[in-house]
Amino acid sequence: MAGLFLVSTRDREFAESALAGARRQFALHGFSGLSEHAWPGWRLIHAPFILGGPESLLARGDDLVAVAGTLSCDGQFGQPALEALLAMADAPDWSRIGGQFVALVRAQGRTRLFTDFFGAFQLFHDAERRVFSTSLLSAIEALPNVSFDPQGVYEFAFNVVPVGDDTVFAELKTLGPDRVAEPSPDGVRLHDAAKPLPEATCEMPLLDRLAIHRDRLLSVVGPYAQAFEGRIFCPISGGLDSRLALAALKACGVMPSLYVYGGAESADVRIGREIAAGEGAAIEWLDKEGWREVAPDAFPDQVEANFHAYDGLPNYGELFENGANAFAREARHQDGALSVSGGCGEVYRNFFFLPDRPLSAAAVARTFFARYARSDVTAAFDERAFLRGIEDKMLAALGRPGFRGKLPRALIEQVYPRVRCRALFGREISLEARYGPYLMPFLDHRVAAEAARLPLALKNAGRFEAALLNAISPRLASYPSAYGHDFTGPPGAAHRRAEFLTRIRPTMLRRYSYALRRRMGPVADEHGGLLSPDYMGRVVDLDFPAMRRFFRTGRIGDSGMMRRIANLEYLAAKLGSKLAP
């Protein structure tokens, strides 16, 4: 991502200690070539991409632009993009800006600090806003103490990541997309940053709509294709999103290096290889689980390395893996190569499988975020407060704080990019883009804005996204998929039926879907890890002294949830006395 660490110097002793800690932690993350900058009241550490990439720092006299992440401006990257950002007057012009990043711009004696359109790239800060850091561990190190926040802890355990501005710590938040911070010698002022998206769908002929979406997607992908040419890596699998990303790249004149992850017999690997063969392209295959064996005695060192590579808290709690993710990530970014992701492709689909009628934010929270069984938690869990907390964060993201009525169905669709993608893919982007440039085209606000106009009927079962793929590349659309049908025509009957049966289920019943599934037996996810007691007992106290305040770990029959809880326990042990009761 490159990396940023900004600290107020009003308390000199605090600032010096925080800077020393950040230098140590940035080195443990793998950063090198750090530069430091100072102006009245503030000190900044900036780190370039670990494995190379576009220039992310511009220093000219008293003016300064420092970026973490992948910024495009006027379709340019590196120095030209930084120059364009510096020239913007009082606020970012989002019609000219793309990518996911954090930017610090200092011009004419005034400093501004802001995130990308959706606030996906994470910038952590303390309650007093003395510290701003793209590294969670560096932000923690700067503070005298931190304490676990129950809302953030439960969101991480149940739903993979906390949403909104929250973290798992009460003392740390992330800078939201609706704010621009202005650090000054006297403190930090926050300015509102309106970022509207269309709140109503529109009707038009399908061919006209496909042409508009094709042009919009290619206008986002094209500058990356031109800038990085043969240094682009793109996944391919049995799904739709990565194939659409590949189609966009090819339409822009680039055939990227292809890769696929999974077991030898998985549908993703089988279909990915078939697509590569049909396109006459090589494909790299990696079975991460079988990539290498780690002896139990070597496991603590591997987890320690993962801890710093993942900044303490990876998505899904993937701290306890064999190092394959780091190996694959470095391969995707070697020598500053661009890695492309199909993440957020569900912006073209009915991600929450909700019916086409107005619903309250409370109903959405119950439907999607109630992924827990009451038997798993202690008395620290307040179910009503937990769901209300998520509801309030959704309403804030939609610009409807405190509204308890029913929301227009088209507005509810914005929960996906503004809340779910910001949290889930934001953490992924914030970690991956330390190493090199990263493109997630479907999270670009210009793509999301056009997708917000789609009638819901076109989103169901991926009908429109498949048609868009077919409009861009009929040949790529013709290959089989993990859905049991290709993408040259309407979705298959089984695919439509499965989604329909979910959509018609009342939201009050869907609230209990996860708990009912748990009653049927153990639950697992695809993220694996070395989770047996012979491994985990070497890195985590299996009595869970920190997490047993929140969870009844002996009753949890979900290996993915247990992996995330174990990640929190490992983090607690690393913090030691810094962790307040």
C-alpha positions, 0 to 999 in steps of 0.5 A: 500500500505504501504506508502512512503514519502521522502523529501530532507533536503537541505532546513531544514525548508521546510523538517520539515514542509513537514514531519509534514504535511505528519505525519498528513495526513498519520494518516488521511489516516488510517496509523499507525506504522510509521517509519522514516529513515534518511541519508545524504540529505534525510528523509523518512517516511514509513507506513506498510499496514493499515490492515496487509500484507507482511513485506514492510520494511527492515533496516540493518545498512545503507542499507534500502528497503522500499516498498509501494504496493505489491512486489513479487521477485523470487516468494516470498513476504515480507522479502525474497522479500526485501532481493532479491531486496536489493541484486540486483546490479545497476538496478531491474531485471524485469525477477524476479520482479512482482506486482505493487509497489514503491520501495526505495532501499539504498545499499552501500551508493547509493539510488534508487527509482522506480516504477513497470514495467508499473509505475502503482503504483503512486509516486507523486513528485514536479518539483524540486524533493524535495518531493516524496510521494505515498500520493497525499494529503501529496505531496500537503501539502508539497508545498506552492501553487498548481494550476490546470493544464488544461490538467490534469483537462480535462483528469480527467473530460472526461476520469476518470484519467489523463494519462502519468506522469500528475496530475490535478496539474501543480506542481505535476507529477508522476514518470514514468516507464521509469525512476529510480530516484537516490536521493543524497545529491546534488539533484536527478539524473534520469536514463533511464529504458528501459522496452521493450515489443514485437512489433510484433505478431507471428503465432503458432497453437492455442493449443500451444499458449493456453499452453504458456499463461496458463503456463505464467498466472499460473506462475504469480498467483501461488506464491500468491496462495501459500503464501496467501492460504485461505486468498484470495478474488476474485470477480465473475460477468457476465464478462470474466476477473474475471472468468479467474482470478478465474480459475487461482486461482483454477488451482493453488489449491486455492478456494478463497472467492467469492464476487459480487457487484450490484443490486439484479436484475443485471446480475452480481449478478445473474450470480455470484450466479449461478457460486458460487452455481455450484462450491459449494462455498459461495458468499458475495453479496453487493448492494453498492447503497442500503448498507445504507442510509445517511441522508443529514445532515450526508453527509458532515462527510461521504464525509470528511471520503471518501476524506481522504480514497480516497486521495482526487481524487478517480477513477470516482470521487467516493467521494460522495458515502455512505461509502460502498466502504470503508466497502467492501475494509476493508472486502477484506483485513481484517487481511492482506488478498489478494484481487484479481482483473480482471482489465486489462483483456482486454490485451487479447482483442481489447480494443480500437475496432480499425481495423487491420491496421497501425494508427497514435497516433493522430487517437487513441487519437481522437477515444478513448479520445475525450469524451466531448461535446464542449458545456460543456467547456469554452474558456479555453479548447483548443481541438487541444492542448488537443488531441495533449497532449494525443498523445504525452504521448502515443508516449512517452510511446511507445518509439516513441516521436514526431513521427506523422506517422502511427504506426504498429498495434501491437505496438498500442496495447501497449497503453492499458497496458502502458497508459490506465491501468497505469492511470486507474488501477494505481490509483485504485491499489494505493488506494486499496493497502494501506489496504492490498496486491493486485493482478492484474495478467493481468497487470503483465508485463510477462502476458502483454508481451505474450499478445502482441504477439497475432494476433488481430483476436484472440483478437476480441470479446474476442475469445482468452481470452474465449479459455484460460478460457476454456483451464484452466477450462472448467466448469467455461467456461460453465456458462452463461455470460452477453454477452449472450453466455458461453465461451466454444466456439466462441463468439455469433453472437450478440457479434461479430456483435456489435464489428465489427460495431464499428471497421469499423466505421472511426476513424474521425467519432468515434471522435464525438461518445460521443458528438452525444450520448449526443445530444440524452439525458442525460448520466450516468455511473454505479458509482452512488453516492448521487448527488442530490442538497439536498446532493451535496449542503451541500458539494460543492458550486453549483456555482462551483467557481473553476471549472467554469473557465473550464466548463459550468456546467449548460449545462453538461448532464453527471452525471459521468462527473459532479461527477468528476467535483464536486470532483475537486470543493470539492478538491479546497475548501479543499485547500483554499488559497494553491490553486493559481489562 
